[in-house]
Every structure is written in C-alpha cells, then in structure tokens.
C-alpha cells in the first residue's frame, strides 16, 4: 500500500489488534507490517506513547531464556479504540464520497 499510515490510525490499528488478545511486541509489529507499509521503528514509539498515555500496560513472560514484553489494552485504551474507530468511519465516509471506487463506476 503506497498510502502512508500514521498518527491516530496507527494507534487504532495497534489497539484493535490488542483488543483481541495480549501480544508481544515483535509479533504485534510483524502483524502490522504484513498489512501496512510501516516499519518497526515507527511502531515501537506508537506502542510506547500508548503505554505512557495509560492505553496499554506491559508485562514480561520468560521465553527461551529471555523475556518477551507483552502488551495489553486497558479500559482507557478501549475508549481510545472506540474514538479511533469513530474518527476512521467519518474519514472513510468522506473519502468514499470523493474518490471513485469500482462500485461507484458500475452504478
């Protein structure tokens, strides 16, 4: 995807994945990288910012002699996710009214 994803949208993507299950950092970044053109160096600061804001908590679990840092969404994070989803829906509707799609060309 050539469209750059940043800011609130990235936060919403992180929170959305964590709403399903707690995930360790590397797995989370790999999942997002598989879907979006985004680097780990972009995602870890987003995750840190969400943690500082109280939207995520972290805990470590030993794995093969090292600790894996897991991220868990908080209630504040769930609230932020709902806000991100609402903002995305509004933005998407605006774009749908402007940009042509296969569906609008066929109509």
Chimera marker file (.cmm) of the C-alpha trace (Angstrom):
<marker_set name="trace">
<marker id="1" x="0.000" y="0.000" z="0.000" r="1" g="1" b="0" radius="0.5"/>
<marker id="2" x="1.503" y="3.340" z="-1.026" r="1" g="1" b="0" radius="0.5"/>
<marker id="3" x="-0.712" y="5.483" z="1.237" r="1" g="1" b="0" radius="0.5"/>
<marker id="4" x="1.159" y="6.454" z="4.398" r="1" g="1" b="0" radius="0.5"/>
<marker id="5" x="-0.451" y="5.458" z="7.690" r="1" g="1" b="0" radius="0.5"/>
<marker id="6" x="0.363" y="7.497" z="10.765" r="1" g="1" b="0" radius="0.5"/>
<marker id="7" x="-0.917" y="9.091" z="13.937" r="1" g="1" b="0" radius="0.5"/>
<marker id="8" x="-4.314" y="8.150" z="15.245" r="1" g="1" b="0" radius="0.5"/>
<marker id="9" x="-4.797" y="5.491" z="12.587" r="1" g="1" b="0" radius="0.5"/>
<marker id="10" x="-1.672" y="3.591" z="13.662" r="1" g="1" b="0" radius="0.5"/>
<marker id="11" x="-2.730" y="3.870" z="17.292" r="1" g="1" b="0" radius="0.5"/>
<marker id="12" x="-6.134" y="2.488" z="16.363" r="1" g="1" b="0" radius="0.5"/>
<marker id="13" x="-4.554" y="-0.435" z="14.500" r="1" g="1" b="0" radius="0.5"/>
<marker id="14" x="-2.344" y="-1.320" z="17.473" r="1" g="1" b="0" radius="0.5"/>
<marker id="15" x="-5.246" y="-1.059" z="19.899" r="1" g="1" b="0" radius="0.5"/>
<marker id="16" x="-7.520" y="-3.080" z="17.634" r="1" g="1" b="0" radius="0.5"/>
<marker id="17" x="-5.095" y="-5.996" z="17.457" r="1" g="1" b="0" radius="0.5"/>
<marker id="18" x="-4.616" y="-5.895" z="21.215" r="1" g="1" b="0" radius="0.5"/>
<marker id="19" x="-8.373" y="-5.826" z="21.820" r="1" g="1" b="0" radius="0.5"/>
<marker id="20" x="-8.427" y="-9.426" z="20.561" r="1" g="1" b="0" radius="0.5"/>
<marker id="21" x="-5.539" y="-10.724" z="22.674" r="1" g="1" b="0" radius="0.5"/>
<marker id="22" x="-2.401" y="-9.666" z="24.523" r="1" g="1" b="0" radius="0.5"/>
<marker id="23" x="0.564" y="-9.838" z="22.166" r="1" g="1" b="0" radius="0.5"/>
<marker id="24" x="4.307" y="-9.488" z="22.498" r="1" g="1" b="0" radius="0.5"/>
<marker id="25" x="5.939" y="-6.591" z="20.714" r="1" g="1" b="0" radius="0.5"/>
<marker id="26" x="7.675" y="-8.410" z="17.886" r="1" g="1" b="0" radius="0.5"/>
<marker id="27" x="4.560" y="-10.403" z="16.930" r="1" g="1" b="0" radius="0.5"/>
<marker id="28" x="2.471" y="-7.237" z="17.005" r="1" g="1" b="0" radius="0.5"/>
<marker id="29" x="4.878" y="-5.323" z="14.770" r="1" g="1" b="0" radius="0.5"/>
<marker id="30" x="5.140" y="-8.231" z="12.325" r="1" g="1" b="0" radius="0.5"/>
<marker id="31" x="1.345" y="-8.485" z="12.054" r="1" g="1" b="0" radius="0.5"/>
<marker id="32" x="1.044" y="-4.770" z="11.305" r="1" g="1" b="0" radius="0.5"/>
<marker id="33" x="3.956" y="-4.834" z="8.868" r="1" g="1" b="0" radius="0.5"/>
<marker id="34" x="2.255" y="-7.678" z="6.984" r="1" g="1" b="0" radius="0.5"/>
<marker id="35" x="-0.798" y="-5.474" z="6.370" r="1" g="1" b="0" radius="0.5"/>
<marker id="36" x="0.614" y="-1.942" z="6.217" r="1" g="1" b="0" radius="0.5"/>
<marker id="37" x="3.716" y="-0.224" z="4.875" r="1" g="1" b="0" radius="0.5"/>
<marker id="38" x="5.119" y="0.605" z="8.291" r="1" g="1" b="0" radius="0.5"/>
<marker id="39" x="8.431" y="-0.116" z="9.988" r="1" g="1" b="0" radius="0.5"/>
<marker id="40" x="9.182" y="-1.444" z="13.449" r="1" g="1" b="0" radius="0.5"/>
<marker id="41" x="10.988" y="1.827" z="14.181" r="1" g="1" b="0" radius="0.5"/>
<marker id="42" x="7.663" y="3.591" z="13.627" r="1" g="1" b="0" radius="0.5"/>
<marker id="43" x="5.552" y="1.155" z="15.646" r="1" g="1" b="0" radius="0.5"/>
<marker id="44" x="7.547" y="0.891" z="18.869" r="1" g="1" b="0" radius="0.5"/>
<marker id="45" x="7.252" y="4.636" z="19.600" r="1" g="1" b="0" radius="0.5"/>
<marker id="46" x="3.485" y="4.369" z="18.987" r="1" g="1" b="0" radius="0.5"/>
<marker id="47" x="3.290" y="1.493" z="21.457" r="1" g="1" b="0" radius="0.5"/>
<marker id="48" x="5.397" y="3.411" z="23.981" r="1" g="1" b="0" radius="0.5"/>
<marker id="49" x="3.196" y="6.519" z="23.615" r="1" g="1" b="0" radius="0.5"/>
<marker id="50" x="0.060" y="4.444" z="24.166" r="1" g="1" b="0" radius="0.5"/>
<marker id="51" x="1.657" y="2.956" z="27.263" r="1" g="1" b="0" radius="0.5"/>
<marker id="52" x="2.579" y="6.391" z="28.653" r="1" g="1" b="0" radius="0.5"/>
<marker id="53" x="-0.998" y="7.586" z="27.988" r="1" g="1" b="0" radius="0.5"/>
<marker id="54" x="-2.341" y="4.644" z="30.009" r="1" g="1" b="0" radius="0.5"/>
<marker id="55" x="-3.907" y="2.933" z="26.993" r="1" g="1" b="0" radius="0.5"/>
<marker id="56" x="-1.630" y="-0.112" z="27.297" r="1" g="1" b="0" radius="0.5"/>
<marker id="57" x="0.032" y="-1.988" z="30.107" r="1" g="1" b="0" radius="0.5"/>
<marker id="58" x="3.038" y="-4.240" z="29.661" r="1" g="1" b="0" radius="0.5"/>
<marker id="59" x="4.251" y="-7.381" z="31.341" r="1" g="1" b="0" radius="0.5"/>
<marker id="60" x="7.121" y="-9.766" z="30.676" r="1" g="1" b="0" radius="0.5"/>
<marker id="61" x="6.974" y="-13.536" z="30.210" r="1" g="1" b="0" radius="0.5"/>
<marker id="62" x="10.149" y="-15.638" z="30.040" r="1" g="1" b="0" radius="0.5"/>
<marker id="63" x="10.691" y="-17.352" z="26.688" r="1" g="1" b="0" radius="0.5"/>
<marker id="64" x="13.797" y="-19.381" z="25.749" r="1" g="1" b="0" radius="0.5"/>
<marker id="65" x="15.940" y="-17.693" z="28.382" r="1" g="1" b="0" radius="0.5"/>
<marker id="66" x="14.779" y="-14.171" z="27.543" r="1" g="1" b="0" radius="0.5"/>
<marker id="67" x="11.759" y="-12.100" z="28.423" r="1" g="1" b="0" radius="0.5"/>
<marker id="68" x="9.057" y="-11.272" z="25.926" r="1" g="1" b="0" radius="0.5"/>
<marker id="69" x="7.306" y="-7.979" z="26.587" r="1" g="1" b="0" radius="0.5"/>
<marker id="70" x="3.557" y="-8.388" z="26.170" r="1" g="1" b="0" radius="0.5"/>
<marker id="71" x="1.166" y="-5.507" z="25.587" r="1" g="1" b="0" radius="0.5"/>
<marker id="72" x="-2.363" y="-5.458" z="26.980" r="1" g="1" b="0" radius="0.5"/>
<marker id="73" x="-5.085" y="-2.922" z="26.211" r="1" g="1" b="0" radius="0.5"/>
<marker id="74" x="-6.578" y="-1.056" z="29.189" r="1" g="1" b="0" radius="0.5"/>
<marker id="75" x="-10.065" y="0.346" z="29.608" r="1" g="1" b="0" radius="0.5"/>
<marker id="76" x="-8.673" y="3.744" z="28.614" r="1" g="1" b="0" radius="0.5"/>
<marker id="77" x="-7.209" y="2.070" z="25.533" r="1" g="1" b="0" radius="0.5"/>
<marker id="78" x="-10.589" y="0.526" z="24.707" r="1" g="1" b="0" radius="0.5"/>
<marker id="79" x="-12.121" y="4.011" z="24.928" r="1" g="1" b="0" radius="0.5"/>
<marker id="80" x="-9.426" y="5.367" z="22.630" r="1" g="1" b="0" radius="0.5"/>
<marker id="81" x="-10.017" y="2.493" z="20.204" r="1" g="1" b="0" radius="0.5"/>
<marker id="82" x="-13.718" y="3.375" z="20.023" r="1" g="1" b="0" radius="0.5"/>
<marker id="83" x="-12.773" y="7.011" z="19.330" r="1" g="1" b="0" radius="0.5"/>
<marker id="84" x="-10.270" y="5.968" z="16.643" r="1" g="1" b="0" radius="0.5"/>
<marker id="85" x="-12.885" y="3.733" z="15.009" r="1" g="1" b="0" radius="0.5"/>
<marker id="86" x="-15.430" y="6.555" z="15.027" r="1" g="1" b="0" radius="0.5"/>
<marker id="87" x="-12.939" y="9.015" z="13.538" r="1" g="1" b="0" radius="0.5"/>
<marker id="88" x="-11.916" y="6.446" z="10.907" r="1" g="1" b="0" radius="0.5"/>
<marker id="89" x="-15.536" y="5.806" z="9.934" r="1" g="1" b="0" radius="0.5"/>
<marker id="90" x="-16.139" y="9.542" z="9.458" r="1" g="1" b="0" radius="0.5"/>
<marker id="91" x="-12.936" y="9.951" z="7.437" r="1" g="1" b="0" radius="0.5"/>
<marker id="92" x="-13.687" y="6.860" z="5.332" r="1" g="1" b="0" radius="0.5"/>
<marker id="93" x="-17.180" y="8.129" z="4.550" r="1" g="1" b="0" radius="0.5"/>
<marker id="94" x="-15.748" y="11.459" z="3.387" r="1" g="1" b="0" radius="0.5"/>
<marker id="95" x="-13.265" y="9.673" z="1.115" r="1" g="1" b="0" radius="0.5"/>
<marker id="96" x="-15.980" y="7.384" z="-0.215" r="1" g="1" b="0" radius="0.5"/>
<marker id="97" x="-17.887" y="10.495" z="-1.283" r="1" g="1" b="0" radius="0.5"/>
<marker id="98" x="-14.863" y="11.890" z="-3.120" r="1" g="1" b="0" radius="0.5"/>
<marker id="99" x="-12.783" y="9.044" z="-4.524" r="1" g="1" b="0" radius="0.5"/>
<marker id="100" x="-14.226" y="6.800" z="-7.218" r="1" g="1" b="0" radius="0.5"/>
<marker id="101" x="-14.493" y="3.098" z="-6.477" r="1" g="1" b="0" radius="0.5"/>
<marker id="102" x="-15.357" y="0.079" z="-8.624" r="1" g="1" b="0" radius="0.5"/>
<marker id="103" x="-18.842" y="0.129" z="-7.087" r="1" g="1" b="0" radius="0.5"/>
<marker id="104" x="-19.453" y="3.809" z="-7.940" r="1" g="1" b="0" radius="0.5"/>
<marker id="105" x="-18.208" y="3.342" z="-11.526" r="1" g="1" b="0" radius="0.5"/>
<marker id="106" x="-20.518" y="0.360" z="-12.047" r="1" g="1" b="0" radius="0.5"/>
<marker id="107" x="-23.605" y="2.233" z="-10.792" r="1" g="1" b="0" radius="0.5"/>
<link id1="1" id2="2" r="1" g="1" b="0" radius="0.2"/>
<link id1="2" id2="3" r="1" g="1" b="0" radius="0.2"/>
<link id1="3" id2="4" r="1" g="1" b="0" radius="0.2"/>
<link id1="4" id2="5" r="1" g="1" b="0" radius="0.2"/>
<link id1="5" id2="6" r="1" g="1" b="0" radius="0.2"/>
<link id1="6" id2="7" r="1" g="1" b="0" radius="0.2"/>
<link id1="7" id2="8" r="1" g="1" b="0" radius="0.2"/>
<link id1="8" id2="9" r="1" g="1" b="0" radius="0.2"/>
<link id1="9" id2="10" r="1" g="1" b="0" radius="0.2"/>
<link id1="10" id2="11" r="1" g="1" b="0" radius="0.2"/>
<link id1="11" id2="12" r="1" g="1" b="0" radius="0.2"/>
<link id1="12" id2="13" r="1" g="1" b="0" radius="0.2"/>
<link id1="13" id2="14" r="1" g="1" b="0" radius="0.2"/>
<link id1="14" id2="15" r="1" g="1" b="0" radius="0.2"/>
<link id1="15" id2="16" r="1" g="1" b="0" radius="0.2"/>
<link id1="16" id2="17" r="1" g="1" b="0" radius="0.2"/>
<link id1="17" id2="18" r="1" g="1" b="0" radius="0.2"/>
<link id1="18" id2="19" r="1" g="1" b="0" radius="0.2"/>
<link id1="19" id2="20" r="1" g="1" b="0" radius="0.2"/>
<link id1="20" id2="21" r="1" g="1" b="0" radius="0.2"/>
<link id1="21" id2="22" r="1" g="1" b="0" radius="0.2"/>
<link id1="22" id2="23" r="1" g="1" b="0" radius="0.2"/>
<link id1="23" id2="24" r="1" g="1" b="0" radius="0.2"/>
<link id1="24" id2="25" r="1" g="1" b="0" radius="0.2"/>
<link id1="25" id2="26" r="1" g="1" b="0" radius="0.2"/>
<link id1="26" id2="27" r="1" g="1" b="0" radius="0.2"/>
<link id1="27" id2="28" r="1" g="1" b="0" radius="0.2"/>
<link id1="28" id2="29" r="1" g="1" b="0" radius="0.2"/>
<link id1="29" id2="30" r="1" g="1" b="0" radius="0.2"/>
<link id1="30" id2="31" r="1" g="1" b="0" radius="0.2"/>
<link id1="31" id2="32" r="1" g="1" b="0" radius="0.2"/>
<link id1="32" id2="33" r="1" g="1" b="0" radius="0.2"/>
<link id1="33" id2="34" r="1" g="1" b="0" radius="0.2"/>
<link id1="34" id2="35" r="1" g="1" b="0" radius="0.2"/>
<link id1="35" id2="36" r="1" g="1" b="0" radius="0.2"/>
<link id1="36" id2="37" r="1" g="1" b="0" radius="0.2"/>
<link id1="37" id2="38" r="1" g="1" b="0" radius="0.2"/>
<link id1="38" id2="39" r="1" g="1" b="0" radius="0.2"/>
<link id1="39" id2="40" r="1" g="1" b="0" radius="0.2"/>
<link id1="40" id2="41" r="1" g="1" b="0" radius="0.2"/>
<link id1="41" id2="42" r="1" g="1" b="0" radius="0.2"/>
<link id1="42" id2="43" r="1" g="1" b="0" radius="0.2"/>
<link id1="43" id2="44" r="1" g="1" b="0" radius="0.2"/>
<link id1="44" id2="45" r="1" g="1" b="0" radius="0.2"/>
<link id1="45" id2="46" r="1" g="1" b="0" radius="0.2"/>
<link id1="46" id2="47" r="1" g="1" b="0" radius="0.2"/>
<link id1="47" id2="48" r="1" g="1" b="0" radius="0.2"/>
<link id1="48" id2="49" r="1" g="1" b="0" radius="0.2"/>
<link id1="49" id2="50" r="1" g="1" b="0" radius="0.2"/>
<link id1="50" id2="51" r="1" g="1" b="0" radius="0.2"/>
<link id1="51" id2="52" r="1" g="1" b="0" radius="0.2"/>
<link id1="52" id2="53" r="1" g="1" b="0" radius="0.2"/>
<link id1="53" id2="54" r="1" g="1" b="0" radius="0.2"/>
<link id1="54" id2="55" r="1" g="1" b="0" radius="0.2"/>
<link id1="55" id2="56" r="1" g="1" b="0" radius="0.2"/>
<link id1="56" id2="57" r="1" g="1" b="0" radius="0.2"/>
<link id1="57" id2="58" r="1" g="1" b="0" radius="0.2"/>
<link id1="58" id2="59" r="1" g="1" b="0" radius="0.2"/>
<link id1="59" id2="60" r="1" g="1" b="0" radius="0.2"/>
<link id1="60" id2="61" r="1" g="1" b="0" radius="0.2"/>
<link id1="61" id2="62" r="1" g="1" b="0" radius="0.2"/>
<link id1="62" id2="63" r="1" g="1" b="0" radius="0.2"/>
<link id1="63" id2="64" r="1" g="1" b="0" radius="0.2"/>
<link id1="64" id2="65" r="1" g="1" b="0" radius="0.2"/>
<link id1="65" id2="66" r="1" g="1" b="0" radius="0.2"/>
<link id1="66" id2="67" r="1" g="1" b="0" radius="0.2"/>
<link id1="67" id2="68" r="1" g="1" b="0" radius="0.2"/>
<link id1="68" id2="69" r="1" g="1" b="0" radius="0.2"/>
<link id1="69" id2="70" r="1" g="1" b="0" radius="0.2"/>
<link id1="70" id2="71" r="1" g="1" b="0" radius="0.2"/>
<link id1="71" id2="72" r="1" g="1" b="0" radius="0.2"/>
<link id1="72" id2="73" r="1" g="1" b="0" radius="0.2"/>
<link id1="73" id2="74" r="1" g="1" b="0" radius="0.2"/>
<link id1="74" id2="75" r="1" g="1" b="0" radius="0.2"/>
<link id1="75" id2="76" r="1" g="1" b="0" radius="0.2"/>
<link id1="76" id2="77" r="1" g="1" b="0" radius="0.2"/>
<link id1="77" id2="78" r="1" g="1" b="0" radius="0.2"/>
<link id1="78" id2="79" r="1" g="1" b="0" radius="0.2"/>
<link id1="79" id2="80" r="1" g="1" b="0" radius="0.2"/>
<link id1="80" id2="81" r="1" g="1" b="0" radius="0.2"/>
<link id1="81" id2="82" r="1" g="1" b="0" radius="0.2"/>
<link id1="82" id2="83" r="1" g="1" b="0" radius="0.2"/>
<link id1="83" id2="84" r="1" g="1" b="0" radius="0.2"/>
<link id1="84" id2="85" r="1" g="1" b="0" radius="0.2"/>
<link id1="85" id2="86" r="1" g="1" b="0" radius="0.2"/>
<link id1="86" id2="87" r="1" g="1" b="0" radius="0.2"/>
<link id1="87" id2="88" r="1" g="1" b="0" radius="0.2"/>
<link id1="88" id2="89" r="1" g="1" b="0" radius="0.2"/>
<link id1="89" id2="90" r="1" g="1" b="0" radius="0.2"/>
<link id1="90" id2="91" r="1" g="1" b="0" radius="0.2"/>
<link id1="91" id2="92" r="1" g="1" b="0" radius="0.2"/>
<link id1="92" id2="93" r="1" g="1" b="0" radius="0.2"/>
<link id1="93" id2="94" r="1" g="1" b="0" radius="0.2"/>
<link id1="94" id2="95" r="1" g="1" b="0" radius="0.2"/>
<link id1="95" id2="96" r="1" g="1" b="0" radius="0.2"/>
<link id1="96" id2="97" r="1" g="1" b="0" radius="0.2"/>
<link id1="97" id2="98" r="1" g="1" b="0" radius="0.2"/>
<link id1="98" id2="99" r="1" g="1" b="0" radius="0.2"/>
<link id1="99" id2="100" r="1" g="1" b="0" radius="0.2"/>
<link id1="100" id2="101" r="1" g="1" b="0" radius="0.2"/>
<link id1="101" id2="102" r="1" g="1" b="0" radius="0.2"/>
<link id1="102" id2="103" r="1" g="1" b="0" radius="0.2"/>
<link id1="103" id2="104" r="1" g="1" b="0" radius="0.2"/>
<link id1="104" id2="105" r="1" g="1" b="0" radius="0.2"/>
<link id1="105" id2="106" r="1" g="1" b="0" radius="0.2"/>
<link id1="106" id2="107" r="1" g="1" b="0" radius="0.2"/>
</marker_set>
